[in-house]
Amino acid sequence: MPDPMRLISEIAQVGHLNPAPPDLGKVEPFAPFLLPNGSLDSVNLDRRDGACTRREVLLRYLVLSAVLDQGPDIVGIRQMLLSVTNALYRREIRFLHSPLSFFREIGVAIDRILETHDSIKDARSAIWAAENQSRASKYNLFMDNSHQALNYAVFRWGVPLALPLLLEKDSVEENREDVLTRYLKKWKSAEEMSSMLKDSPRYGLGKAVGDKACHLFAKWAISSFGLLRDTHPSWGDMSYEIPFDSNAGRVLWRTGFFLAYANEEEYAKRLVIQRRAGKGGLHYIRVTNIRGMKATRGDTASVWPDYVLLCREHLRSHSREPRSIEIQRLPQAMLLSTGSPYGVAEIDDGLIYIGTKVCFNHDTPKCQECPMKNACKGFQTDRHLISDYRT
């Protein structure tokens, strides 16, 4: 079968050539934060912008963006957040600077969300349906197949906006312009920060966010925009796990990467593979269930020293040497082992690009156009990995 280490290196290369961060340049409140060439003015991130620092406002936007980015159409979701943000700020509802204003003007916010959703659906539903072999009438950005705008606005928008609001209320300091920034940096690593963003007993976003979205936020805040990065490895490009989503699950299953480290029965026991639970009675891949799953086969000895380094210095998930290798962390260890210049962001961007451009969630993806076709087990030898599984 194809070499897993080569596969990961090539995916990271694809990601390097096709980065996929949110486009901050079109967010009107951020115009003063940008240089003439459109890049972020990283020197002045701690300059005040009204009630908050620039860094703080950007982090608030990225937390919200990561929560919303869990839906079925990334392009449409990002356009909706951008359009609604600009529309509310034009009405002086500065909800990133003052989260309480979103709740005070909840009616206006819901109106803008509904209007924007309808506009994006008109523009994108046919494209989305063709790519996913579905019907345009099924296009919905509200997630969880919900059709209630109030639920969506309060749960998906309101919960991440309530985080800085609660931090402000709890702050005993007069200086409240960077409460979210200080909260996020209090943890020992970006991996711990991403975990506590969801699970903190007081400040965790809970079911409003998934592990994937928390890692996606870490990717943007550290690797894409450098808002939380520092010189320690625990706040660098390997300091958080890959944001595994349906694209990652589909690509890594079809290429044979996952099967190199455990067999199908083991994945079925962990409900990573859910037999006949997918669209059309096919097998469903729920890649989020792979977290914590141990590698039981394949060549892991060669990456063991770098896996230990990853866990102890970058993720800081272990104070001592780990006892076994978790599959979701193997790609990072492989990049460390090969001395690659790339990190988690490039792996994730590569998986996003491949999953959204060619490796579609049906049995006729654009394999001939895929940059991974020569390293893909599904394309080269085992077509059933493509035809029999869905995400």
JOJO-V967175 format. One record per backbone hydrogen bond with DSSP energy under -0.5 kcal/mol. NH is the residue of the N-H (numbers start at 1). CO is the residue of the C=O. Records with the same first field share a line. If there is no record, write none. Layout:
BEGIN
NH: CO + CO
END
This chain:
BEGIN
7: 3
8: 4
9: 5
10: 6
11: 7
12: 8
13: 9
14: 10
15: 11
16: 12
17: 13
18: 14
24: 22
26: 23
27: 24
28: 26
30: 27
31: 28
33: 30
34: 31
35: 39
38: 35
41: 33
42: 40
44: 41
45: 42
47: 44
49: 52
52: 49
53: 177
54: 47
55: 45
57: 53
58: 54
59: 55
60: 56
61: 57
62: 58
63: 59
64: 60
65: 61
66: 62
67: 63
68: 64
69: 65
70: 67
71: 68
77: 73
78: 74
79: 75
80: 76
81: 77
82: 78
83: 79
84: 80
85: 81
86: 82
87: 83
88: 84
89: 85
90: 86
91: 87 + 88
92: 89
93: 88
94: 92
95: 93
98: 94
101: 98
102: 99
103: 99
104: 100
105: 101
106: 103
109: 105
110: 106
111: 107
112: 108
113: 109
114: 110
115: 111
116: 112
117: 113
118: 114
119: 115
120: 116
121: 117
122: 118
123: 119
124: 120
125: 121
128: 124
129: 125
130: 126
131: 127
132: 128
133: 129 + 130
134: 129
138: 135
139: 136
146: 143
149: 147
152: 148
153: 149
154: 150
155: 151
156: 152
157: 152 + 153
158: 153
159: 154 + 155
161: 157
162: 158
163: 159
164: 160
165: 161
166: 162
167: 163
168: 164
169: 165
170: 166
171: 167
176: 174
179: 176
182: 178
183: 179
184: 180
185: 181
186: 183
187: 184
190: 234
191: 239
193: 189
194: 190
195: 191
196: 192
197: 193
198: 194 + 195
199: 195
200: 196
204: 200
205: 197
206: 198
208: 205
209: 206
214: 210
215: 211
216: 212
217: 213
218: 214
219: 215
220: 216
221: 217
222: 218
223: 218 + 219
224: 219
225: 220
227: 221
228: 221
229: 221
230: 235
235: 232
236: 233
239: 236
244: 242
249: 245
250: 246
251: 247
252: 248
253: 249
254: 250
255: 251
256: 253
257: 252
258: 252
260: 256 + 257
261: 258
262: 258
267: 263
268: 264
269: 265
270: 266
271: 268
272: 267
273: 267
274: 272 + 284
275: 273
277: 274
278: 282
281: 278
282: 279
283: 388
284: 274
285: 390
286: 272 + 284
287: 285
289: 286
290: 287
291: 288
293: 290
295: 325
296: 261
297: 261
300: 298
303: 300
304: 300 + 301
307: 303
308: 304
309: 305
310: 306
311: 307
312: 308
313: 309
314: 309 + 310
315: 310
316: 310
317: 311
318: 311
327: 293
329: 326
330: 326 + 327
331: 327
333: 329
334: 330
335: 331
336: 332
337: 333
338: 334
339: 335 + 336
340: 335
344: 237
347: 343
348: 344
349: 345
350: 346
351: 347
352: 348
353: 349
354: 350
355: 351
356: 352
357: 353
358: 354
359: 354
360: 358
362: 360
366: 358
367: 365
369: 366
370: 367
373: 370
375: 372
376: 373
377: 255 + 375
378: 254
380: 376
381: 377
382: 377
383: 381
385: 382
386: 383
387: 383
388: 384
390: 283
END
